Amino acid sequence: MGNHLRNNRNDKKFFLSFLLVLISPLLFAGQSPAESQIFEKWLEGVRLEALARGIQSGTLNDVFAGIEPLNEVTELDRQQPEFRQAFWEYLNARVTPARIEQGRAYLKEYRKILNKVSKTYGVQPHFLVALWGIESDYGAIKGSYPLVAALATLAFEGRRTAFFRRQLLDLLQLIDEGHIRNDATGSWAGAMGHTQFMPETYRKHAIDFDKDGRKDLWYSLADVFASSANYLALSGWEKGKGWGREVLLPEGFDYALCDLRIKKTLSEWRKLGVQKVGNGRLPQGKTEASLVLPGGADGGPALLVYQNFHVLLEWNRSILYAVSVGHLADRLTGAPAFRQPGKNIAALTLAESMELQRLLACWGYYKGEVDGIAGTKTREAIRIFQQENLLPADGYPSLRTLEYLRVKTNQI
């Protein structure tokens, strides 16, 4: 099965992956003696914590031999596409004609095992294949960063040191138990295998579905599909249900209602004038849904999303990611592309995003870190600012909102 997947890789992707493996030693940061001592002292603390968890000293000696932080990993942590790409740029790079065609072929090729997994865990096959496609391009791009070094770097000096320290310890445990090789590679963030599980997710949710004694997310698609389905099922997946639908909003709609925290029944959204694309009326019902605008009020479709969308967010907290998985899953079963494209609005640059946060902070709307990452706190601050200044309250970090803030600040 592994050979079959490798044969499906195009030459360019294979060459790039191979090249990264060759140059990976060059990715280690050059450190001063003082910096090296600080890292070594920190690493000793990790070692003591790992020993307390029962991880063997021999395992730790092997994985920590010659380890240093990776130079580019912390930079990549601040340049994630979920924070740096506009909606259409992000979606069109992931839901491509080639990926749709290949995914449909894999649905047929692996129908037997997918149906068996679906029957066991209640997650539809097209969602499992869509996750596989979005996460690793069906196994073609699984990452070539040394996992231990990448996670040690982020645990030592990343944005979320506590989170990545926990991931590092879980990885060490998985290596010690024999599920993962000590020289395994993955993404710069420490994600692994065909569906890019983080170590904590791997430890809690990976399944040995083929009963060979190993939870193998590199070479066993049975384990890959079952592990993914198990994770979704335990996160609250609703069997047989979809993730959402494209809708039309009436003129003058209150964009402040486009918030994942706001849930209304289909009947309630219908009374507010929300319609299916094509001017069809929403069905009556008590199914709860939220409205999201992944590209802002002007930059993309309006989407009514259900419980399974929230489950996809458990996998990755990015709305752009969850929409891409859901949309690819729909396209694999023959659904059309989004019919309300909106404007292809460019994303803010890092400098612009940081300026937006600084100005919001100056006016008392934002109290988080000025890091240029438009996360939940930043979007909520934007929404409140927009509401108080009679702007469309979509919470989207747009150039229009930034320019309004600039004018307002310059008038002082």
Phi, psi and omega per residue, in radians:
M1 nan -0.711 3.100
G2 -1.067 -0.734 3.123
N3 -1.112 -0.677 -3.138
H4 -1.064 -0.749 -3.126
L5 -1.182 -0.689 3.136
R6 -1.125 -0.605 -3.138
N7 -1.200 -0.291 -3.140
N8 -1.569 -0.088 3.119
R9 -1.296 2.472 3.046
N10 -1.394 2.787 -3.009
D11 -1.083 -0.625 -3.095
K12 -1.133 -0.833 -3.126
K13 -1.114 -0.694 3.138
F14 -1.118 -0.730 -3.116
F15 -1.133 -0.754 -3.131
L16 -1.100 -0.729 3.119
S17 -1.107 -0.742 -3.139
F18 -1.128 -0.707 -3.141
L19 -1.122 -0.687 3.131
L20 -1.105 -0.643 3.097
V21 -1.113 -0.705 -3.114
L22 -1.145 -0.659 -3.039
I23 -1.686 0.036 -3.062
S24 -0.954 -0.591 3.092
P25 -1.061 -0.437 -3.129
L26 -1.341 -0.195 -3.100
L27 -1.405 -0.167 3.140
F28 -1.270 2.334 -3.094
A29 -1.265 2.465 2.993
G30 -1.338 2.241 -3.085
Q31 -2.119 2.586 3.013
S32 -1.273 2.802 3.106
P33 -0.964 -0.678 -3.138
A34 -1.148 -0.748 3.128
E35 -1.123 -0.693 3.120
S36 -1.096 -0.693 3.130
Q37 -1.131 -0.685 3.117
I38 -1.103 -0.776 3.139
F39 -1.138 -0.743 -3.140
E40 -1.092 -0.691 3.109
K41 -1.143 -0.734 3.101
W42 -1.097 -0.738 -3.113
L43 -1.126 -0.577 3.112
E44 -1.127 -0.623 3.068
G45 -1.126 -0.678 3.082
V46 -1.125 -0.735 3.133
R47 -1.032 -0.799 -3.140
L48 -1.098 -0.697 3.124
E49 -1.165 -0.667 3.124
A50 -1.168 -0.719 3.104
L51 -1.080 -0.659 3.119
A52 -1.143 -0.420 3.095
R53 -1.483 -0.047 3.117
G54 1.646 0.151 3.106
I55 -1.323 2.352 -3.028
Q56 -1.206 2.501 -3.131
S57 -1.109 -0.580 3.118
G58 -1.086 -0.694 3.088
T59 -1.075 -0.776 -3.120
L60 -1.160 -0.665 3.094
N61 -1.066 -0.724 -3.115
D62 -1.163 -0.851 -3.015
V63 -1.341 -0.435 -3.101
F64 -1.658 -0.041 -3.101
A65 -1.097 2.047 3.076
G66 1.233 0.243 -3.049
I67 -1.316 2.444 3.031
E68 -2.446 2.786 3.092
P69 -1.075 2.576 3.086
L70 -1.503 2.299 -2.989
N71 -1.058 -0.712 -2.973
E72 -1.715 -0.103 -3.030
V73 -1.131 -0.779 -3.134
T74 -1.151 -0.553 3.074
E75 -1.173 -0.740 3.117
L76 -1.108 -0.566 3.129
D77 -1.076 -0.482 -3.123
R78 -1.699 0.065 -3.104
Q79 -2.172 0.524 -3.117
Q80 -1.086 2.395 -3.091
P81 -1.070 -0.473 3.095
E82 -1.052 -0.430 -3.141
F83 -1.838 -0.167 -3.000
R84 -2.055 -0.163 -3.103
Q85 -2.017 2.493 3.039
A86 -1.267 2.906 -3.017
F87 -0.973 -0.945 -3.052
W88 -1.179 -0.623 3.077
E89 -1.067 -0.784 -3.133
Y90 -1.150 -0.871 -3.068
L91 -1.131 -0.807 -3.063
N92 -1.206 -0.355 3.073
A93 -1.391 -0.276 -3.051
R94 -1.990 -0.632 3.103
V95 -1.787 1.414 -3.062
T96 -1.801 2.774 3.071
P97 -0.962 -0.709 -3.130
A98 -1.146 -0.714 -3.131
R99 -1.207 -0.620 3.081
I100 -1.125 -0.819 -3.125
E101 -1.095 -0.778 -3.130
Q102 -1.161 -0.680 3.128
G103 -1.121 -0.676 3.096
R104 -1.131 -0.651 3.104
A105 -1.144 -0.697 3.139
Y106 -1.231 -0.562 3.054
L107 -1.017 -0.681 3.118
K108 -1.323 -0.783 -3.055
E109 -1.111 -0.683 -3.073
Y110 -1.903 0.469 -3.091
R111 -0.976 -0.737 -3.054
K112 -1.092 -0.895 -3.105
I113 -1.240 -0.628 3.108
L114 -1.101 -0.738 3.125
N115 -1.154 -0.640 3.109
K116 -1.141 -0.759 3.105
V117 -1.137 -0.749 -3.134
S118 -1.074 -0.717 3.118
K119 -1.128 -0.609 -3.110
T120 -1.303 -0.718 -2.988
Y121 -1.975 -0.201 3.077
G122 1.409 0.315 3.110
V123 -1.897 2.234 -3.057
Q124 -1.133 2.498 -3.102
P125 -0.962 -0.680 -3.054
H126 -1.181 -0.464 3.054
F127 -1.269 -0.661 3.123
L128 -1.140 -0.717 3.125
V129 -1.217 -0.654 3.114
A130 -1.096 -0.772 3.077
L131 -1.037 -0.748 3.112
W132 -1.047 -0.770 -3.123
G133 -1.165 -0.771 -3.117
I134 -1.210 -0.698 -3.039
E135 -1.276 -0.715 -3.030
S136 -2.466 0.288 -3.060
D137 0.923 0.864 3.124
Y138 1.038 0.693 3.056
G139 1.593 -0.038 -3.100
A140 -1.319 -0.516 -3.074
I141 -2.244 1.602 -3.115
K142 -1.801 -0.063 3.116
G143 1.693 2.582 -3.087
S144 -2.287 0.360 3.067
Y145 -1.514 2.411 3.054
P146 -1.044 2.083 -2.977
L147 -1.077 -0.782 -3.097
V148 -1.104 -0.786 -3.126
A149 -1.161 -0.696 -3.138
A150 -1.104 -0.819 -3.132
L151 -1.225 -0.611 3.084
A152 -1.110 -0.687 3.107
T153 -1.056 -0.870 -3.097
L154 -1.205 -0.595 3.099
A155 -1.232 -0.490 -3.095
F156 -1.452 -0.713 -3.006
E157 -2.555 0.331 3.140
G158 -1.473 -3.031 3.141
R159 -1.250 -0.553 -3.038
R160 -2.194 1.259 -3.000
T161 -1.109 -0.682 -3.122
A162 -1.134 -0.750 3.126
F163 -1.059 -0.833 -3.072
F164 -1.306 -0.453 3.029
R165 -1.124 -0.720 3.085
R166 -1.098 -0.710 3.112
Q167 -1.136 -0.696 3.124
L168 -1.087 -0.782 3.135
L169 -1.131 -0.670 3.086
D170 -1.154 -0.675 3.080
L171 -1.074 -0.781 3.128
L172 -1.054 -0.660 3.114
Q173 -1.163 -0.731 3.130
L174 -1.132 -0.656 3.073
I175 -1.150 -0.765 -3.128
D176 -1.094 -0.575 -3.132
E177 -1.473 -0.097 3.066
G178 1.559 0.119 3.139
H179 -1.389 -0.493 -3.077
I180 -2.301 2.438 3.086
R181 -1.230 2.595 -3.099
N182 -1.257 -0.238 3.083
D183 -1.877 0.370 -3.104
A184 -1.108 2.599 3.122
T185 -2.040 2.784 3.128
G186 -2.866 -2.671 -3.129
S187 -1.324 2.924 3.105
W188 -1.060 -0.427 -3.112
A189 -1.610 0.046 3.099
G190 1.592 0.214 3.111
A191 -1.443 2.618 -2.917
M192 -2.324 2.617 2.924
G193 1.318 -2.961 -3.057
H194 -1.092 -0.598 -3.123
T195 -2.003 0.315 2.925
Q196 0.924 0.976 3.041
F197 -1.276 2.415 2.919
M198 -1.328 2.735 -3.083
P199 -0.954 -0.714 3.140
E200 -1.107 -0.733 3.091
T201 -1.140 -0.730 3.104
Y202 -1.007 -0.848 -3.076
R203 -1.141 -0.658 -3.054
K204 -1.503 -0.534 -2.920
H205 -2.163 -0.194 -3.126
A206 -1.136 2.511 -3.051
I207 -2.189 2.366 3.014
D208 -1.540 1.320 -3.012
F209 -1.296 -0.493 3.139
D210 -1.548 0.020 3.026
K211 1.013 0.725 3.095
D212 -1.780 0.126 3.089
G213 1.607 -0.078 -3.139
R214 -2.275 2.486 2.996
K215 -1.584 1.600 -2.919
D216 -1.872 1.868 3.134
L217 -1.715 0.181 3.088
W218 -1.778 -0.739 -2.983
Y219 -2.185 -0.077 3.124
S220 -1.998 1.818 3.129
L221 -1.178 -0.459 3.041
A222 -1.048 -0.811 3.097
D223 -1.161 -0.671 3.139
V224 -1.063 -0.910 -3.106
F225 -1.137 -0.760 -3.114
A226 -1.164 -0.709 3.136
S227 -1.122 -0.736 3.122
S228 -1.115 -0.797 -3.132
A229 -1.134 -0.673 3.124
N230 -1.098 -0.760 3.123
Y231 -1.057 -0.826 -3.135
L232 -1.136 -0.751 -3.116
A233 -1.076 -0.779 -3.131
L234 -1.249 -0.275 3.100
S235 -1.567 -0.016 3.056
G236 1.886 0.370 -3.122
W237 -1.043 2.348 3.096
E238 -1.636 1.991 -3.054
K239 -1.002 2.258 3.054
G240 1.346 -0.009 -3.102
K241 -1.678 2.782 3.091
G242 -1.531 -3.004 -3.112
W243 -1.840 -0.485 -3.093
G244 2.951 -3.070 3.135
R245 -2.643 2.677 3.047
E246 -1.355 2.439 -3.119
V247 -2.386 2.921 3.043
L248 -1.918 2.395 3.117
L249 -1.795 2.487 -3.130
P250 -1.264 2.846 3.065
E251 -1.036 2.426 3.111
G252 1.323 0.268 -3.108
F253 -1.124 2.480 3.127
D254 -1.384 1.819 -3.085
Y255 -1.162 -0.263 3.092
A256 -1.119 -0.306 3.087
L257 -1.362 -0.208 3.140
C258 -1.466 1.378 -3.002
D259 -2.600 2.241 -3.114
L260 -1.056 -0.388 -3.137
R261 -1.358 -0.257 -3.139
I262 -1.706 2.092 3.120
K263 -2.113 2.312 3.076
K264 -2.347 2.755 3.089
T265 -1.287 2.816 3.091
L266 -1.009 -0.657 3.115
S267 -1.092 -0.687 3.138
E268 -1.191 -0.732 3.096
W269 -1.119 -0.654 3.113
R270 -1.070 -0.747 3.115
K271 -1.116 -0.475 3.118
L272 -1.438 0.003 3.068
G273 1.660 0.085 3.103
V274 -1.249 2.303 -3.086
Q275 -2.206 2.776 2.983
K276 -1.215 2.706 3.050
V277 -1.068 2.362 -3.064
G278 1.685 0.218 3.097
N279 1.132 0.339 3.044
G280 -1.389 2.575 -3.137
R281 -1.370 2.484 3.057
L282 -1.099 2.585 3.085
P283 -1.207 2.648 3.002
Q284 -1.264 2.644 3.085
G285 2.816 2.923 -3.125
K286 -1.739 0.086 3.082
T287 -1.079 2.263 -3.123
E288 -1.533 2.538 -3.140
A289 -2.617 2.790 3.052
S290 -2.102 2.722 3.065
L291 -1.785 2.371 3.068
V292 -2.301 2.610 3.054
L293 -2.137 1.503 -3.016
P294 -1.093 -0.398 3.104
G295 -1.966 0.288 -3.085
G296 1.458 -3.128 -3.064
A297 -1.117 -0.508 -3.067
D298 -1.955 -0.107 -2.927
G299 -1.936 0.293 3.140
G300 3.030 -3.047 -3.109
P301 -1.308 2.743 2.936
A302 -1.596 2.360 -3.038
L303 -2.237 2.314 3.018
L304 -1.706 2.047 -2.981
V305 -2.063 2.602 -3.018
Y306 -1.934 -2.974 -3.104
Q307 -0.957 -0.724 -3.082
N308 -1.157 -0.422 3.024
F309 -1.157 -0.736 3.102
H310 -1.107 -0.585 3.086
V311 -1.165 -0.725 3.088
L312 -1.071 -0.548 3.087
L313 -1.219 -0.386 3.032
E314 -1.164 -0.527 3.108
W315 -1.271 -0.781 3.140
N316 -2.612 2.177 -2.986
R317 -1.268 0.038 -3.123
S318 -1.475 2.249 3.056
I319 -1.103 -0.672 3.127
L320 -1.064 -0.717 3.120
Y321 -1.105 -0.875 -3.088
A322 -1.097 -0.683 3.087
V323 -1.117 -0.714 -3.125
S324 -1.119 -0.746 3.104
V325 -1.116 -0.834 -3.132
G326 -1.088 -0.743 -3.117
H327 -1.194 -0.708 3.086
L328 -1.089 -0.733 3.106
A329 -1.026 -0.728 3.104
D330 -1.122 -0.754 -3.100
R331 -1.152 -0.529 3.112
L332 -1.149 -0.420 -3.141
T333 -1.782 0.223 3.025
G334 1.710 0.043 3.124
A335 -1.205 2.680 -3.130
P336 -1.389 2.982 3.034
A337 -1.209 2.902 3.077
F338 -1.004 2.436 -3.039
R339 -1.726 -0.193 3.109
Q340 -2.043 1.462 -2.991
P341 -1.209 -0.559 -3.068
G342 1.221 -2.968 -3.120
K343 -1.520 2.583 3.084
N344 -1.493 1.335 -3.050
I345 -1.394 2.289 -3.141
A346 -1.273 2.566 3.076
A347 -1.305 2.697 3.051
L348 -1.149 2.571 3.020
T349 -1.269 2.956 3.106
L350 -1.033 -0.774 -3.129
A351 -1.098 -0.716 3.133
E352 -1.170 -0.698 3.117
S353 -1.107 -0.704 3.112
M354 -1.190 -0.655 3.086
E355 -1.117 -0.720 3.103
L356 -1.024 -0.802 3.135
Q357 -1.127 -0.717 3.138
R358 -1.094 -0.758 -3.130
L359 -1.184 -0.696 3.080
L360 -1.088 -0.667 3.113
A361 -1.164 -0.704 3.135
C362 -1.057 -0.590 -3.138
W363 -1.594 0.071 3.039
G364 1.467 0.237 -3.118
Y365 -1.585 -0.452 -3.008
Y366 -2.208 2.347 -3.123
K367 -2.202 0.205 -3.129
G368 -1.577 -2.963 -3.135
E369 -1.310 2.454 3.067
V370 -1.509 1.531 -3.067
D371 -2.138 -0.007 3.133
G372 1.372 0.121 -3.128
I373 -1.800 1.986 -3.066
A374 -1.450 1.317 3.120
G375 -1.526 -2.834 -3.054
T376 -1.046 -0.774 -3.109
K377 -1.132 -0.709 3.138
T378 -1.143 -0.788 -3.117
R379 -1.153 -0.630 3.094
E380 -1.169 -0.684 3.086
A381 -1.104 -0.723 3.100
I382 -1.064 -0.784 -3.095
R383 -1.081 -0.768 3.134
I384 -1.122 -0.747 3.101
F385 -1.055 -0.770 -3.137
Q386 -1.090 -0.765 -3.138
Q387 -1.067 -0.757 -3.088
E388 -1.296 -0.271 -3.129
N389 -2.012 0.343 3.032
L390 0.995 0.654 3.038
L391 -1.783 2.769 3.046
P392 -0.995 2.027 -2.978
A393 -1.491 1.132 -3.134
D394 -1.586 -0.124 3.127
G395 1.196 0.284 -3.034
Y396 -1.641 2.357 -3.131
P397 -1.354 1.341 -3.043
S398 -1.730 2.827 3.081
L399 -1.145 -0.575 3.120
R400 -1.057 -0.777 3.128
T401 -1.166 -0.713 3.117
L402 -1.068 -0.790 -3.131
E403 -1.124 -0.634 3.092
Y404 -1.125 -0.716 3.090
L405 -1.111 -0.693 3.120
R406 -1.068 -0.823 -3.131
V407 -1.092 -0.796 -3.119
K408 -1.077 -0.706 -3.130
T409 -1.217 -0.685 -3.111
N410 -1.235 -0.291 3.141
Q411 -1.415 -0.182 -3.117
I412 -1.186 nan nan
